[in-house]
Amino acid sequence: MIDRFNSMRHEFELFMDAVGGLFQKHPTITKDPFPIVHSIRKRIKSENHLRNKLQRKADKGELVDAENCFDQITDFAGIRVLHLKQEDFKTIKDVIDERVTNRDWHLFETPIAYTWDPEYERYFLELGCRCRRKDSFYTSVHFVVKPRPDSPLSCEIQVRTLFEEIWGEIDHQLNYPNSTTIRSCAEQLHVLAKVVGAGSRLVTSIFNSVDANSVPARPGNDS
């Protein structure tokens, strides 16, 4: 199965680059002086992480082989889209939906919003997402897109705020793929998740308190 993925790695990279290009070029989310998308990150799943994922699936009784691997594993390629305000998620989703409506992409499944916050859960449900909660307090919204319904290629798009990215990076090093056995560490990660949630709300409040017309433009490069 790993050999089959490796034989198509370049195809996944090409599709991933095309998906990433949308979030770097689309005028709705990249316009100056304050683009909605702050930055993106791209990655192809490493062989080691892939083996670990296959083992976790096997431990749960899920068989993944060369015939079904591209349906069972949809994050061989991944894009992380980072933004400041939680409310800007809707605009990013609208851009993704536009590509799906125009049949440039096929949406493999209904987007999943991972959140522990009841208020944000209602927000994501209203936007047509499914919601799930993880014991780790992980927060992010996941889309899986394909170039067409019958294609083996897919790319997972994770959309999250910069505050959520900070938490995610720390949790990824200390609590993933195997949960930490240090109780104090797990408790502190939960506290940090609450701080991150408050931080995201505060960012929105700050922007809402400022009249858009009074925000100074960023210095340009024109001489």
C-alpha positions as CSV (number, residue, x, y, z in Angstrom):
1,M,0.0,0.0,0.0
2,I,2.8,2.4,0.9
3,D,4.5,1.5,-2.5
4,R,1.3,2.5,-4.3
5,F,1.2,5.8,-2.5
6,N,4.9,6.5,-3.3
7,S,4.2,5.8,-6.9
8,M,1.6,8.5,-6.9
9,R,3.4,10.9,-4.6
10,H,4.1,13.4,-7.3
11,E,0.4,13.5,-8.4
12,F,-0.6,14.2,-4.8
13,E,2.0,17.0,-4.6
14,L,0.7,18.6,-7.8
15,F,-2.9,18.6,-6.6
16,M,-1.8,19.9,-3.2
17,D,0.1,22.8,-4.8
18,A,-3.0,23.6,-6.9
19,V,-5.2,23.6,-3.8
20,G,-2.8,25.7,-1.9
21,G,-2.6,28.2,-4.7
22,L,-6.2,29.1,-4.3
23,F,-5.7,30.4,-0.8
24,Q,-2.7,32.4,-1.9
25,K,-4.3,34.0,-5.0
26,H,-8.0,34.2,-4.6
27,P,-8.9,38.0,-4.5
28,T,-11.7,37.6,-1.9
29,I,-9.3,36.2,0.8
30,T,-6.0,37.7,-0.2
31,K,-6.8,41.4,-0.9
32,D,-4.8,44.1,0.7
33,P,-4.3,45.7,3.1
34,F,-5.5,42.9,5.5
35,P,-6.0,39.6,3.7
36,I,-8.3,37.1,5.4
37,V,-5.9,34.2,4.9
38,H,-2.8,35.0,7.0
39,S,-0.7,32.1,5.7
40,I,-0.8,28.5,4.6
41,R,1.2,25.4,5.3
42,K,1.5,22.3,3.1
43,R,2.7,18.8,3.8
44,I,2.8,15.3,2.3
45,K,2.3,12.5,4.9
46,S,5.7,10.9,5.7
47,E,6.1,7.1,5.4
48,N,6.6,6.9,9.2
49,H,3.3,8.8,9.9
50,L,1.6,6.7,7.3
51,R,2.7,3.4,9.0
52,N,1.5,4.7,12.3
53,K,-1.9,5.6,10.9
54,L,-2.2,2.2,9.3
55,Q,-1.4,0.5,12.6
56,R,-4.0,2.6,14.5
57,K,-6.6,1.7,11.9
58,A,-5.6,-2.0,12.2
59,D,-5.9,-1.8,16.0
60,K,-9.5,-0.7,15.5
61,G,-10.2,-3.5,13.0
62,E,-10.1,-1.3,9.9
63,L,-8.5,-3.0,7.0
64,V,-6.6,-0.7,4.6
65,D,-5.1,-2.3,1.5
66,A,-4.0,-1.2,-2.0
67,E,-7.5,-1.4,-3.3
68,N,-9.3,0.9,-0.8
69,C,-6.4,3.0,0.6
70,F,-7.4,6.2,-1.2
71,D,-10.9,6.0,0.2
72,Q,-9.8,5.1,3.7
73,I,-7.0,7.6,4.0
74,T,-7.7,11.0,2.6
75,D,-4.9,13.1,4.2
76,F,-1.9,11.9,2.2
77,A,-1.7,15.5,1.2
78,G,-2.7,18.4,3.5
79,I,-3.1,22.2,3.4
80,R,-3.4,24.2,6.6
81,V,-5.2,27.6,6.1
82,L,-4.6,30.1,9.0
83,H,-6.6,33.2,9.7
84,L,-7.1,35.7,12.5
85,K,-10.8,36.1,13.2
86,Q,-13.1,33.1,13.7
87,E,-15.8,34.9,11.8
88,D,-13.7,35.0,8.7
89,F,-14.1,31.2,8.4
90,K,-17.4,31.8,6.5
91,T,-15.6,33.7,3.7
92,I,-13.0,31.0,3.4
93,K,-15.7,28.3,3.3
94,D,-17.5,30.3,0.6
95,V,-14.4,30.3,-1.6
96,I,-14.1,26.5,-1.2
97,D,-17.8,26.1,-1.9
98,E,-17.4,28.1,-5.0
99,R,-14.8,25.7,-6.4
100,V,-17.1,22.8,-5.6
101,T,-20.1,24.4,-7.2
102,N,-18.1,25.2,-10.3
103,R,-17.0,21.5,-10.3
104,D,-13.3,22.5,-10.1
105,W,-13.2,20.3,-7.0
106,H,-15.3,17.5,-5.6
107,L,-16.1,17.6,-1.9
108,F,-15.4,14.0,-0.6
109,E,-17.5,14.4,2.6
110,T,-19.3,17.0,4.6
111,P,-16.8,19.3,6.3
112,I,-16.1,18.4,10.0
113,A,-15.6,21.1,12.6
114,Y,-13.8,19.9,15.7
115,T,-14.7,22.1,18.6
116,W,-15.4,21.9,22.3
117,D,-17.1,25.3,22.4
118,P,-20.9,25.2,22.3
119,E,-21.2,28.7,20.8
120,Y,-18.8,27.9,18.0
121,E,-20.5,24.5,17.5
122,R,-23.7,26.4,16.7
123,Y,-21.8,28.7,14.4
124,F,-20.3,25.8,12.4
125,L,-23.6,23.8,12.3
126,E,-25.4,26.9,10.8
127,L,-22.7,26.9,8.0
128,G,-23.5,23.3,7.1
129,C,-20.6,21.5,8.9
130,R,-20.7,18.4,11.0
131,C,-19.4,18.9,14.5
132,R,-17.3,16.6,16.6
133,R,-15.5,16.9,20.0
134,K,-12.2,15.4,20.8
135,D,-11.1,14.7,24.4
136,S,-7.9,16.5,23.6
137,F,-9.8,19.8,22.9
138,Y,-8.4,19.8,19.4
139,T,-10.0,22.6,17.3
140,S,-10.0,22.9,13.5
141,V,-12.3,22.5,10.5
142,H,-11.5,19.8,8.0
143,F,-12.5,19.6,4.3
144,V,-11.5,16.8,1.9
145,V,-11.5,17.7,-1.7
146,K,-10.7,15.7,-4.9
147,P,-10.2,16.9,-8.5
148,R,-13.2,14.8,-9.5
149,P,-15.4,12.1,-7.8
150,D,-13.6,9.1,-9.3
151,S,-10.1,10.4,-8.7
152,P,-7.8,8.6,-6.2
153,L,-6.2,12.0,-5.4
154,S,-7.4,14.0,-2.4
155,C,-6.3,16.8,-0.3
156,E,-7.3,17.6,3.3
157,I,-7.8,21.3,4.0
158,Q,-7.6,22.3,7.7
159,V,-8.9,25.8,8.5
160,R,-8.1,27.3,11.9
161,T,-7.2,30.5,13.6
162,L,-3.6,31.5,14.5
163,F,-4.4,31.0,18.1
164,E,-5.6,27.5,17.4
165,E,-2.4,26.8,15.4
166,I,-0.3,27.6,18.4
167,W,-2.2,25.1,20.5
168,G,-2.1,22.6,17.7
169,E,1.7,22.8,17.3
170,I,2.2,22.2,21.1
171,D,-0.3,19.4,21.3
172,H,1.1,17.7,18.2
173,Q,4.5,17.5,19.8
174,L,3.4,16.4,23.3
175,N,0.1,14.6,22.8
176,Y,0.0,13.1,19.2
177,P,-0.3,10.4,17.9
178,N,-0.2,8.9,21.4
179,S,-1.8,10.7,24.2
180,T,0.5,11.9,27.0
181,T,0.5,9.8,30.2
182,I,1.5,12.8,32.3
183,R,-1.7,14.0,33.9
184,S,-0.4,17.6,34.6
185,C,0.6,17.9,30.9
186,A,-2.9,16.9,29.8
187,E,-4.5,19.3,32.2
188,Q,-2.3,22.2,31.1
189,L,-3.1,21.5,27.4
190,H,-6.8,21.7,28.3
191,V,-6.2,25.0,30.1
192,L,-4.3,26.3,27.1
193,A,-7.2,25.3,24.8
194,K,-9.5,27.5,26.9
195,V,-7.0,30.3,26.8
196,V,-6.8,29.9,23.0
197,G,-10.6,30.0,22.8
198,A,-10.6,33.2,24.8
199,G,-7.8,34.7,22.7
200,S,-9.7,34.0,19.4
201,R,-12.8,35.7,20.9
202,L,-10.7,38.7,22.0
203,V,-9.2,39.1,18.5
204,T,-12.7,39.3,17.1
205,S,-13.8,41.8,19.7
206,I,-10.8,44.0,19.0
207,F,-11.6,44.1,15.3
208,N,-15.3,44.7,15.9
209,S,-14.5,47.7,18.2
210,V,-12.6,49.5,15.4
211,D,-14.3,51.3,12.6
212,A,-13.0,49.7,9.4
213,N,-12.6,53.2,7.9
214,S,-10.3,54.2,10.7
215,V,-7.8,51.3,10.3
216,P,-4.6,52.7,8.8
217,A,-3.4,51.2,5.6
218,R,-0.2,49.2,5.7
219,P,2.8,50.9,4.2
220,G,3.2,49.9,0.6
221,N,6.3,49.2,-1.4
222,D,5.7,52.0,-3.9
223,S,8.4,54.7,-3.9
